[in-house]
Amino acid sequence: MTPLEVLQHYWHYPSFRPLQAEIIDSVLSGHDTLGLLPTGGGKSITFQVPGMILPGTTLVVTPLISLMLDQVDALRRHRIPAVALHAGMTSAEARKARERLAANRCKFLYVSPERLTWQRFRNELRTLNISLLVVDEAHCISQWGYDFRPPYLLIGELRKLLRPDVPCLALTATATAKVAEDIQARLDFRPGAQVFKSSFARANLQYVVRPAAEKLSQMLHILNNTTGSAIIYARSRRKTHELADFLVNSGINATFYHAGLEPEEKNDRQRRWINGERRVMVATNAFGMGIDKPDVRLVMHADPPPSLEEYYQEAGRAGRDGKRSYAVLLRSERDKATLKRRLTEAFPDKKIVLKIYERVCNFLHIALGEGEDRLYPFDLDKFCATFSMQEKQVKAALAILTAAQWLTFMEETDSAPRVMVICERHELYDIPLSSNADKILQVLLRNYPGLFVDFVMVSEQLLAGKGAMSVQSVLEALIELSKKKVIHFIPRRRTPYVLLPRRREEPRYITIPKAAYEERREAMETRIKAMADYIFNDGSCRVRRMLKYFGEEEEKDCNTCDVCLKRRKSTISDRQLAEALLDLLSAADYPLTLQQLEKRFSSVKSRVAPVLLFLCQEGYIGLDNRGYSLT
């Protein structure tokens, strides 16, 4: 089949999105390829389609375990065999995955970067027929990137274990020119490599920085004068809860989301927001990856992000349907100090870093000279309480130790419950079960195909709903089925891990190289300065400055950001005002009154009514008792 036929057959899309076909053709031609596609640009299709055409298995390295599991689950729903290997797996799951790989029954193998440090995995890799290497979130390989992950550095070495003709596809949504060059160098791209870059410009997205001494009142004002779904980003879990409560008490239909919520609660809140049952999602940066909601009209930042890369990615979740949308960042004078403080917090004194290394090893009962290639569950909250340390400082030290490759800290990852039937189908009817266990078994068999061949993620909430019982009763039924050897049941877990790539050393023998500390600090300082310039410099077009940061030289101003609009206010023509009014009414989900429109265009308030009358007379818009709307 051709790439287009594969797309239509398995994914039922009529055509490719921009640059997808070009990237796929490059990969199928054997070229090393770098794809810089925007958030929501369909990066997974660029390797899943060629993966179905090429013989053998496509190896995908990705740092996001939750997205990895979601993609494996989605591929299986399309009847495409795929497995994942990551730190949170049980030995039974890992063994089952290896059996499927050894039998050549997998088209896609997803691995977390930490797996690359394990010699056993490298030995197994030599026996597999890998036809394509994919590096997702490829900016993680560059120390100049905003999310540097040292295990990614092993991917270049990994290529030596594969056949010389196996192409490498690196994908990212945000990379400066320097980071893009670094990605290609570290992945050992061969001559003839191709780079496909989508423009960072988003013509339908209006960027606004709004001075706000009182951010809560400004937030409420903006939400009351816009329509459609919205995301509000905050930098702490506590703040998401507080902001959501404030909005609900102010009459706004809102909820909150962060990494500390239970998986079922996350899924439920996400589903309600996607379906429109909740208008506003207040979230940390844990929210947004893999979310397919094209009609988000507003993304607002209550706090400044630490880099333009993160801001662009988060703001870019607005307006994926191409309609007029808004990216609003609220600023106060205090935010200048906040940005500077982030740099200090991220790089504690080296003596503190070494002390935390020693304490982590003691906490995990790792003796001197031991621990190499061992993975340890790590209770971060208990560690901080035991040694009376702040979580921010501990995480910062662990990030430095990870960059220095003395240990690898893996943030907590939600692991949904998994089930696999381990008895023969004909034996199911001979095993005595309680009524609840029998009911849940029937629900499992009806709703989850593939239970007899592999572990399948299940939802306790769905089982409870289908079985008409409580979640606690579902859990008890699953435990009973497990005890009676009907299923292998792996309960839900949320566990951070620490991996020691080398044996424990005394602190006096540990060195923190410049690349892990001074150079990373310098890179972060550069990113923070660029973010501060975007926020506090009102002298030139914000979009042009942001595009320049990402390596795009734009000759003209955007004419839509708040800086450009301030310049145009005195010279805006009736035609330009008419176009702006039509844009606003097009993006609105319901009619807008004259008062709402005059408030939106307060600088030319006296001219709004005459222009609206003209648009009505010409048939562009209509007026009823609710207000103005497009005809």
SULVENDA-V468104 format. One record per pair of residues at least 12 apart in sequence whose ideal C-beta (glycine too) atoms are under 7 Angstrom apart, sorted by sequence separation. I is the first residue (numbers start at 1). J is the second residue. D is the distance in Angstrom with one decimal. If there is no record, write none. Layout:
I;J;D + I;J;D
//
This chain:
23;35;4.7 + 72;84;4.9 + 85;97;5.8 + 140;152;4.8 + 141;153;6.4 + 244;256;3.9 + 257;269;5.4 + 315;327;3.7 + 364;376;4.7 + 533;545;6.7 + 534;546;6.2 + 619;631;6.1 + 47;60;6.7 + 170;183;5.4 + 219;232;7.0 + 257;270;6.9 + 544;557;6.0 + 83;97;4.2 + 141;155;6.6 + 255;269;5.1 + 364;378;7.0 + 380;394;7.0 + 444;458;7.0 + 460;474;5.3 + 544;558;6.7 + 69;84;6.1 + 241;256;5.4 + 299;314;6.4 + 447;462;6.9 + 460;475;6.7 + 543;558;3.8 + 594;609;6.3 + 19;35;6.9 + 68;84;5.2 + 240;256;4.1 + 299;315;5.0 + 541;557;3.9 + 581;597;6.6 + 584;600;6.5 + 612;628;6.1 + 83;100;5.6 + 170;187;5.8 + 240;257;6.8 + 255;272;6.9 + 541;558;5.6 + 3;21;6.7 + 19;37;6.3 + 68;86;6.5 + 83;101;6.6 + 240;258;5.4 + 255;273;6.7 + 299;317;5.7 + 543;561;5.3 + 594;612;7.0 + 168;187;5.5 + 274;293;5.2 + 299;318;4.3 + 447;466;6.6 + 530;549;5.4 + 542;561;4.4 + 135;155;5.9 + 298;318;6.2 + 363;383;5.4 + 443;463;5.6 + 541;561;6.0 + 3;24;5.0 + 65;86;5.0 + 168;189;7.0 + 237;258;4.2 + 296;317;5.7 + 297;318;6.6 + 542;563;5.6 + 20;42;5.8 + 24;46;5.8 + 28;50;5.3 + 296;318;4.8 + 541;563;5.7 + 23;46;4.4 + 27;50;4.7 + 65;88;6.4 + 83;106;5.2 + 237;260;5.4 + 255;278;4.7 + 296;319;6.8 + 363;386;6.6 + 440;463;5.9 + 443;466;4.5 + 540;563;6.6 + 541;564;5.4 + 17;41;6.4 + 81;105;5.5 + 82;106;6.2 + 254;278;6.5 + 257;281;5.8 + 443;467;5.1 + 577;601;6.9 + 17;42;4.7 + 20;45;5.5 + 24;49;5.4 + 28;53;6.5 + 81;106;5.0 + 82;107;6.4 + 86;111;7.0 + 87;112;6.0 + 104;129;6.8 + 253;278;5.6 + 254;279;6.7 + 258;283;6.5 + 259;284;6.8 + 285;310;6.7 + 304;329;6.9 + 419;444;6.4 + 538;563;5.7 + 20;46;5.5 + 24;50;5.2 + 81;107;5.5 + 82;108;4.0 + 83;109;5.9 + 84;110;4.2 + 85;111;4.8 + 86;112;4.1 + 98;124;6.8 + 133;159;6.7 + 253;279;4.5 + 254;280;3.9 + 255;281;6.3 + 256;282;4.5 + 257;283;4.2 + 258;284;4.5 + 288;314;6.3 + 291;317;7.0 + 294;320;4.1 + 295;321;5.4 + 44;71;6.2 + 80;107;5.8 + 87;114;5.5 + 101;128;6.1 + 252;279;6.7 + 253;280;6.8 + 256;283;6.6 + 259;286;4.1 + 294;321;3.9 + 298;325;6.7 + 304;331;7.0 + 425;452;6.8 + 440;467;5.4 + 577;604;6.1 + 52;80;7.0 + 82;110;6.9 + 252;280;5.8 + 254;282;6.0 + 258;286;5.6 + 297;325;5.0 + 298;326;4.9 + 299;327;5.2 + 300;328;4.6 + 301;329;4.5 + 302;330;5.8 + 359;387;5.4 + 439;467;4.9 + 86;115;6.9 + 133;162;6.4 + 159;188;5.8 + 223;252;5.6 + 285;314;6.5 + 288;317;5.3 + 296;325;6.7 + 297;326;6.8 + 301;330;6.7 + 85;115;5.4 + 145;175;6.9 + 156;186;5.4 + 216;246;6.0 + 220;250;5.5 + 257;287;4.6 + 298;328;6.7 + 300;330;6.9 + 421;451;4.5 + 577;607;6.2 + 581;611;6.4 + 156;187;5.6 + 304;335;4.9 + 420;451;6.2 + 421;452;5.0 + 581;612;6.8 + 597;628;6.8 + 130;162;5.3 + 138;170;3.8 + 155;187;6.2 + 156;188;4.7 + 419;451;6.4 + 572;604;6.1 + 75;108;6.1 + 133;166;5.9 + 135;168;6.7 + 138;171;5.9 + 139;172;4.6 + 153;186;6.5 + 247;280;6.0 + 436;469;6.2 + 574;607;6.8 + 578;611;5.2 + 591;624;6.8 + 117;151;5.7 + 132;166;6.6 + 138;172;4.5 + 144;178;5.4 + 145;179;4.9 + 304;338;6.5 + 420;454;6.3 + 440;474;6.0 + 569;603;4.4 + 577;611;5.2 + 581;615;6.8 + 593;627;4.2 + 116;151;5.6 + 126;161;5.6 + 131;166;6.4 + 132;167;6.1 + 133;168;4.6 + 134;169;4.9 + 135;170;4.5 + 136;171;5.4 + 137;172;6.2 + 139;174;6.5 + 144;179;5.2 + 304;339;5.9 + 420;455;4.6 + 455;490;7.0 + 591;626;4.2 + 592;627;5.0 + 113;149;5.8 + 125;161;5.3 + 130;166;5.8 + 135;171;6.9 + 139;175;5.0 + 306;342;5.3 + 419;455;6.9 + 420;456;6.8 + 585;621;6.2 + 591;627;3.5 + 592;628;5.7 + 114;151;5.3 + 117;154;6.5 + 132;169;6.6 + 142;179;4.6 + 418;455;4.3 + 419;456;5.9 + 436;473;5.6 + 440;477;4.1 + 574;611;5.7 + 578;615;6.0 + 591;628;5.8 + 7;45;6.9 + 72;110;5.9 + 113;151;3.7 + 116;154;4.3 + 144;182;5.8 + 244;282;4.4 + 356;394;6.0 + 418;456;6.5 + 440;478;6.6 + 582;620;6.4 + 591;629;4.2 + 71;110;6.7 + 113;152;5.2 + 116;155;6.7 + 122;161;6.2 + 243;282;4.6 + 418;457;5.5 + 419;458;5.2 + 139;179;5.5 + 142;182;3.9 + 418;458;6.9 + 437;477;4.4 + 441;481;6.1 + 142;183;5.9 + 352;393;7.0 + 356;397;4.1 + 416;457;4.5 + 417;458;5.3 + 436;477;4.5 + 7;49;5.7 + 10;52;6.7 + 68;110;4.6 + 116;158;5.9 + 141;183;5.8 + 240;282;4.7 + 6;49;5.1 + 240;283;5.9 + 417;460;6.1 + 437;480;4.4 + 585;628;6.2 + 139;183;6.9 + 142;186;6.9 + 240;284;6.0 + 353;397;4.5 + 357;401;5.6 + 437;481;5.4 + 585;629;6.1 + 586;630;6.0 + 138;183;4.9 + 141;186;4.9 + 348;393;5.5 + 352;397;6.3 + 441;486;6.7 + 585;630;5.3 + 3;49;5.2 + 6;52;5.1 + 141;187;6.8 + 434;480;6.2 + 6;53;6.2 + 65;112;6.0 + 229;276;7.0 + 237;284;6.1 + 345;392;5.6 + 353;400;5.2 + 433;480;7.0 + 60;108;6.2 + 62;110;6.2 + 232;280;6.2 + 234;282;6.4 + 348;396;5.6 + 353;401;6.4 + 57;106;5.5 + 58;107;6.5 + 60;109;6.9 + 63;112;6.5 + 230;279;6.4 + 235;284;7.0 + 347;396;6.8 + 348;397;5.9 + 357;406;6.2 + 3;53;6.8 + 57;107;6.3 + 58;108;5.1 + 59;109;5.2 + 60;110;4.7 + 61;111;5.7 + 63;113;5.7 + 229;279;6.1 + 230;280;4.7 + 231;281;5.1 + 232;282;4.6 + 233;283;6.2 + 234;284;6.5 + 346;396;5.2 + 57;108;6.9 + 345;396;6.1 + 433;484;7.0 + 57;109;5.3 + 59;111;6.9 + 61;113;5.8 + 135;187;6.4 + 231;283;6.4 + 233;285;6.6 + 431;484;5.7 + 52;107;6.4 + 431;486;6.0 + 51;107;5.8 + 51;108;5.8 + 223;280;6.8 + 428;486;7.0 + 243;302;6.4 + 423;485;6.2 + 422;485;6.3 + 423;486;5.5 + 229;293;6.7 + 231;296;6.2 + 421;486;6.8 + 422;487;6.3 + 229;295;6.1 + 230;296;6.9 + 421;487;5.5 + 422;488;5.1 + 228;295;6.4 + 229;296;4.9 + 230;297;6.6 + 420;487;6.4 + 10;78;5.1 + 229;297;6.1 + 230;298;4.0 + 231;299;4.9 + 232;300;4.8 + 233;301;5.0 + 234;302;4.8 + 235;303;4.3 + 419;487;5.2 + 420;488;4.8 + 228;297;3.1 + 233;302;6.7 + 234;303;5.8 + 10;80;6.6 + 227;297;6.4 + 228;298;6.8 + 230;300;6.6 + 232;302;5.9 + 419;489;5.6 + 57;128;5.9 + 59;130;5.0 + 226;297;6.4 + 57;129;6.1 + 226;298;5.3 + 418;490;4.4 + 56;129;3.6 + 57;130;5.6 + 58;131;6.5 + 61;134;6.9 + 64;137;6.9 + 417;490;6.5 + 56;130;6.1 + 57;131;6.7 + 58;132;4.4 + 59;133;5.3 + 60;134;4.4 + 61;135;5.3 + 62;136;4.0 + 63;137;5.5 + 417;491;5.7 + 56;131;3.8 + 59;134;6.8 + 61;136;6.6 + 62;137;6.3 + 417;492;4.8 + 55;131;5.6 + 58;134;6.2 + 60;136;6.2 + 416;492;6.0 + 54;131;4.0 + 63;140;5.8 + 415;492;6.3 + 54;132;5.7 + 222;300;6.6 + 415;493;4.4 + 415;494;6.9 + 414;494;5.5 + 51;132;6.0 + 219;300;6.6 + 233;314;5.6 + 50;132;6.3 + 412;494;5.2 + 219;302;6.7 + 412;495;6.2 + 412;496;4.4 + 47;132;6.6 + 411;496;5.8 + 63;149;5.8 + 231;317;6.2 + 410;496;6.1 + 47;134;4.4 + 215;302;5.9 + 410;497;4.4 + 409;498;5.8 + 410;499;7.0 + 407;498;5.6 + 408;499;4.2 + 407;499;6.6 + 407;500;5.4 + 408;501;6.4 + 61;155;6.1 + 405;501;5.9 + 226;326;6.7 + 406;510;6.2 + 27;132;6.5 + 222;328;6.1 + 404;512;5.1 + 404;513;6.1 + 219;330;6.7 + 200;312;6.7 + 218;330;5.8 + 400;512;6.5 + 404;516;3.9 + 205;318;6.0 + 403;516;3.8 + 202;316;6.7 + 205;319;5.1 + 204;319;5.0 + 215;330;4.8 + 380;496;5.4 + 400;516;5.9 + 202;319;7.0 + 215;332;6.6 + 400;517;6.1 + 403;520;6.1 + 204;322;5.4 + 206;324;6.9 + 208;326;6.3 + 210;328;5.9 + 212;330;4.5 + 377;495;5.0 + 378;496;4.8 + 204;323;6.2 + 208;327;7.0 + 212;331;6.6 + 213;332;6.0 + 378;497;5.9 + 204;324;5.6 + 205;325;5.5 + 206;326;5.1 + 207;327;5.0 + 208;328;4.7 + 209;329;5.0 + 210;330;5.5 + 211;331;5.8 + 212;332;6.0 + 377;497;6.0 + 378;498;4.4 + 204;325;6.2 + 376;497;6.5 + 47;169;5.5 + 205;327;5.7 + 209;331;5.7 + 375;497;5.6 + 376;498;4.9 + 46;169;6.8 + 375;499;5.0 + 46;171;6.8 + 374;500;5.6 + 43;171;4.7 + 372;500;6.0 + 373;501;6.9 + 371;500;4.1 + 372;502;5.5 + 372;503;4.3 + 371;503;5.8 + 370;503;6.1 + 371;504;4.9 + 33;167;6.8 + 35;169;6.8 + 37;171;6.9 + 39;173;4.8 + 364;498;6.6 + 366;500;6.9 + 369;503;5.2 + 370;504;5.9 + 30;165;6.3 + 32;167;5.6 + 38;173;5.8 + 174;309;4.1 + 369;504;6.5 + 31;167;6.1 + 32;168;4.8 + 33;169;5.0 + 34;170;4.9 + 35;171;4.9 + 36;172;6.0 + 37;173;6.3 + 368;504;5.5 + 30;167;5.3 + 367;504;6.9 + 174;312;5.7 + 360;498;6.4 + 366;504;4.9 + 368;506;6.6 + 36;175;5.8 + 174;313;5.5 + 27;167;5.6 + 173;313;5.7 + 27;169;5.3 + 361;504;5.0 + 36;180;6.8 + 34;180;6.5 + 34;183;6.2 + 358;507;5.3 + 34;184;6.1 + 357;507;6.4 + 263;414;4.7 + 259;412;7.0 + 263;416;5.3 + 354;507;4.2 + 357;510;6.6 + 354;510;5.9 + 32;189;4.2 + 41;198;6.2 + 32;190;5.3 + 353;512;6.4 + 33;193;6.8 + 38;198;5.5 + 31;192;5.6 + 32;193;4.0 + 33;194;5.2 + 34;195;4.6 + 35;196;5.1 + 36;197;4.4 + 37;198;5.3 + 146;307;4.5 + 31;193;6.1 + 36;198;6.2 + 350;512;5.4 + 31;194;5.0 + 146;309;4.5 + 146;310;6.2 + 350;517;6.8 + 26;194;4.6 + 347;517;6.7 + 23;196;5.3 + 22;196;5.5 + 347;521;4.9 + 19;196;5.0 + 346;524;6.2 + 19;198;5.6 + 18;198;6.5 + 343;524;5.9 + 343;525;5.8 + 343;528;5.8 + 342;528;6.7 + 339;528;5.2 + 339;531;6.5 + 339;532;5.4 + 264;459;6.6 + 264;460;6.3 + 336;532;6.7 + 264;461;4.7 + 335;535;6.8 + 336;536;6.8 + 331;535;5.2 + 329;535;6.4 + 308;527;7.0 + 70;290;5.9 + 307;527;4.0 + 311;531;6.8 + 306;527;6.6 + 67;289;5.8 + 306;528;6.1 + 308;530;5.3 + 67;290;5.0 + 308;531;5.6 + 307;531;5.8 + 64;289;6.2 + 306;531;6.6 + 305;531;6.6 + 308;534;6.1 + 304;531;6.3 + 263;492;6.3 + 304;535;5.8 + 312;546;6.8 + 308;546;6.0 + 308;549;5.3 + 150;402;5.9 + 150;403;5.6 + 119;373;7.0 + 118;373;6.3 + 148;403;6.5 + 150;405;5.3 + 151;408;6.3 + 324;583;4.7 + 324;586;6.4 + 325;587;6.8 + 323;586;6.6 + 324;587;4.2 + 323;587;5.4 + 39;313;5.2 + 39;316;4.4 + 38;316;5.8 + 39;317;6.3 + 40;320;4.6 + 87;375;6.0 + 297;587;6.0 + 114;408;5.6 + 114;410;6.2 + 87;410;5.6 + 88;413;5.4 + 93;418;7.0 + 209;535;5.7 + 88;415;4.9 + 209;542;6.7 + 207;542;5.3 + 207;543;5.8 + 201;547;6.1 + 66;413;6.5 + 200;547;5.6 + 65;413;4.5 + 66;414;6.1 + 200;550;4.8 + 200;552;5.8 + 199;552;6.5 + 208;561;6.7 + 209;562;5.9 + 206;560;4.7 + 207;561;4.6 + 208;562;4.4 + 206;561;6.8 + 96;454;6.0 + 96;455;6.4 + 228;587;7.0 + 227;588;4.7 + 228;589;5.4 + 93;455;5.3 + 227;589;4.6 + 227;590;6.4 + 225;596;6.5 + 143;515;6.0 + 148;520;6.8 + 176;549;6.6 + 76;450;6.4 + 176;550;5.8 + 177;551;3.6 + 225;599;6.4 + 176;551;6.0 + 225;600;6.4 + 143;519;6.2 + 143;520;6.0 + 144;523;5.1 + 143;523;6.6 + 146;527;6.0 + 117;499;6.8 + 73;457;6.1 + 117;501;5.1 + 114;499;5.6 + 69;457;6.7 + 92;488;6.1 + 90;490;5.6 + 88;493;6.7 + 88;495;6.7 + 87;497;5.0
//
